């Protein structure tokens, strides 16, 4: 069975901190490993609400297909 999840495209991410600081994510799933890295979305805790996709000015948060075995 396949489902959609969200991820940050590091090529598009400008590291502006909007998704991490302003998104109000219910699952608190947007994390930043360090200041130079793009944020990472914890797929296991993500509800798929899409708030991060709406707040990102650079289109860096994208959907990806997740397959479960």
C-alpha contacts under 8 A as a table, 3 or more apart, distances in Angstrom:
res1	aa1	res2	aa2	distance
1	X	67	X	6.07
1	X	68	X	5.85
1	X	69	X	7.20
2	X	65	X	6.66
2	X	66	X	5.62
2	X	67	X	4.36
2	X	68	X	6.23
3	X	65	X	5.86
3	X	66	X	5.22
3	X	67	X	6.35
4	X	48	X	7.75
4	X	63	X	6.27
4	X	64	X	5.63
4	X	65	X	4.70
4	X	66	X	5.60
5	X	43	X	6.48
5	X	46	X	7.49
5	X	48	X	6.26
5	X	63	X	5.58
5	X	64	X	5.42
5	X	65	X	6.29
5	X	66	X	6.24
6	X	41	X	6.90
6	X	43	X	7.17
6	X	46	X	7.83
6	X	48	X	6.89
6	X	50	X	7.95
6	X	61	X	6.55
6	X	62	X	5.57
6	X	63	X	4.51
6	X	64	X	5.91
7	X	40	X	6.81
7	X	41	X	5.73
7	X	61	X	5.57
7	X	62	X	5.56
7	X	63	X	6.37
7	X	64	X	6.93
8	X	13	X	7.09
8	X	38	X	7.05
8	X	39	X	6.51
8	X	40	X	6.26
8	X	41	X	7.01
8	X	60	X	5.44
8	X	61	X	4.45
8	X	62	X	6.26
9	X	12	X	5.58
9	X	13	X	6.18
9	X	38	X	7.83
9	X	60	X	5.00
9	X	61	X	6.19
9	X	62	X	6.90
10	X	13	X	5.04
10	X	37	X	7.83
10	X	38	X	5.42
10	X	60	X	7.17
11	X	60	X	7.72
12	X	58	X	6.36
12	X	59	X	6.83
12	X	60	X	4.87
13	X	16	X	7.84
13	X	38	X	6.24
13	X	58	X	6.55
13	X	59	X	7.80
13	X	60	X	5.12
14	X	38	X	7.82
14	X	58	X	7.24
15	X	35	X	7.86
15	X	36	X	7.54
15	X	37	X	7.41
15	X	38	X	5.91
15	X	39	X	7.55
17	X	20	X	5.24
17	X	21	X	5.85
17	X	22	X	7.89
18	X	21	X	5.27
18	X	22	X	5.21
18	X	23	X	6.82
18	X	55	X	7.01
18	X	56	X	6.70
19	X	22	X	5.77
19	X	23	X	5.08
19	X	30	X	7.08
19	X	52	X	5.49
19	X	55	X	6.41
19	X	56	X	6.19
20	X	23	X	6.26
20	X	30	X	5.57
20	X	31	X	6.61
20	X	32	X	7.62
20	X	39	X	7.38
21	X	24	X	7.43
22	X	55	X	7.77
23	X	51	X	6.14
23	X	52	X	5.75
23	X	55	X	6.51
24	X	28	X	7.64
24	X	51	X	7.80
25	X	28	X	5.16
25	X	29	X	6.86
25	X	30	X	7.60
25	X	51	X	6.87
25	X	52	X	7.47
26	X	29	X	7.96
26	X	47	X	7.81
27	X	45	X	6.01
27	X	46	X	6.10
27	X	47	X	6.89
28	X	31	X	7.97
29	X	40	X	7.96
29	X	41	X	5.44
29	X	42	X	5.16
29	X	43	X	7.80
29	X	45	X	6.14
29	X	46	X	6.02
30	X	39	X	6.28
30	X	40	X	5.72
30	X	41	X	4.70
30	X	42	X	6.69
31	X	39	X	5.37
31	X	40	X	5.28
31	X	41	X	6.40
31	X	42	X	7.71
32	X	35	X	7.02
32	X	37	X	6.74
32	X	38	X	6.57
32	X	39	X	4.41
32	X	40	X	6.12
33	X	37	X	6.41
33	X	38	X	7.90
33	X	39	X	7.00
33	X	40	X	7.60
34	X	37	X	5.54
41	X	46	X	7.22
42	X	45	X	5.66
42	X	46	X	6.13
43	X	46	X	5.13
46	X	49	X	7.87
50	X	53	X	5.20
50	X	54	X	6.52
51	X	54	X	5.19
51	X	55	X	6.34
52	X	55	X	5.25
52	X	56	X	6.12
52	X	61	X	6.68
53	X	56	X	5.56
53	X	59	X	7.02
53	X	60	X	7.70
53	X	61	X	5.17
53	X	62	X	6.90
54	X	57	X	7.92
56	X	59	X	5.75
56	X	60	X	6.59
56	X	61	X	6.79
57	X	60	X	7.91
59	X	62	X	7.19
